[in-house]
Amino acid sequence: MGHQVIIFDFSVIRGLWETRVKKSKERQRKEKERLEQSALEKIKQEWNFILECRKKGIPQSKYLKNGFVDINEKNLDTYGKNPQLKKSHALPDGVNKEQNKFIFQLSGEQWTDLPDFLKEQIYLKEWHVYNTLIQTIPAYIALFQDLRVLELSKNQINHLPAEIGCLKNLKVFNVSFNNLKSVPPELGDCENLEKLDLSGNMELTELPFELSNLKQLTFVDVSANKFHSIPICVLRMSNLQWLDISSNCLKDLPEDIDRLDELQTLLLQKNKLTYLPRALVNMPKLSLLVVSGDDLVEIPTAICESTTGLKFVSLKDSPVETIVCEDTEEIIENEREREQVEKEFMKAYIEDLRERESTPSYTTKVMLSLQL
């Protein structure tokens, strides 16, 4: 008895797949054409162009024509071939060299610890340490009594020493996009601090009450963390002008938020707010309020009235696809990177809002869609 041989007609299967591939390509082509013609795609192109111009230091007047962005690539090429524009704001070489004596800069993933010679240079006025694998700041930082600027962004820092409170002359402290889970209460002893950036640590849930002593603070950024409410210490910072607490877990705002009577900019987007308190109307200097409008069901009418002078921006959050991955650290890094890109976008967006003369009193449903 012979074997049965089953014969398939592959030409039929091939025909089916060719038809499906053809239809799929046609759908992709139509979707691409739709995106190219949509206003959102044009906005995205403009913002990418603005970010590129800002990185190269190109003045806004070079690419903004009558309130519209001119995305002509010649703007970038002309600026790149015209180096005198870049040097117009440069200081004389002698001045730069003198200033650099007091500035310490360090970057690169080859660094896991600060160099030993640093502890001998206590005359330094600025530290700029970024994009390293450094995890801790040594206690000898207390010796740097002349330190004015401490920039420690985009490292692996998971702990701040109590000695940070000895920096009585510190004005700028940036420890954004690290791995902090807490902030030492001694930071409240830095009585001259004016700018505090704790954004992008992803795990901060509260700030010590001792930070209420920072009466000179005008700028606080705690975005991209896990705050469920505005910290009490922040509400007691009487000179605060800028507060960014976006990308957190806020469900409501305190009814006494109007005690921040010097506040000018309040960024609340990417939270879980369902209503805005009327107390916001009582903040005399509040000029820019940014929220995510998808979940809001109650907004005081006065906020949207142009007579208040308040620029109210309601952003529409685009859904973020969840990546299934066993490595939790990889997921956190993807989210951290996304937050960095979105902060750059928002920075350019806000600067442009402030600089344009014909700014609307409110903007509704601006799609924030940044995919990595």
MODAJO-V854386 format. One record per run of one state. SS is the DSSP state (hx for helix, st for strand, lp for the rest). FROM is the first residue (numbers start at 1). TO is the last residue. If there is no record, write none. Layout:
BEGIN
SS_FROM_TO / SS_FROM_TO
END
This chain:
BEGIN
lp_1_9 / hx_10_37 / lp_38_38 / hx_39_55 / lp_56_59 / hx_60_62 / lp_63_63 / st_64_65 / lp_66_67 / st_68_69 / lp_70_73 / hx_74_80 / lp_81_82 / hx_83_87 / lp_88_92 / hx_93_100 / lp_101_102 / st_103_107 / lp_108_115 / hx_116_120 / lp_121_125 / st_126_130 / lp_131_135 / st_136_136 / lp_137_138 / hx_139_143 / lp_144_148 / st_149_151 / lp_152_158 / st_159_159 / lp_160_161 / hx_162_166 / lp_167_171 / st_172_174 / lp_175_184 / hx_185_189 / lp_190_194 / st_195_197 / lp_198_208 / hx_209_213 / lp_214_218 / st_219_221 / lp_222_231 / hx_232_235 / lp_236_241 / st_242_244 / lp_245_256 / hx_257_259 / lp_260_264 / st_265_267 / lp_268_274 / st_275_275 / lp_276_277 / hx_278_282 / lp_283_287 / st_288_292 / lp_293_297 / st_298_298 / lp_299_300 / hx_301_304 / lp_305_305 / hx_306_308 / lp_309_310 / st_311_317 / lp_318_327 / hx_328_355 / lp_356_361 / st_362_368 / lp_369_372
END
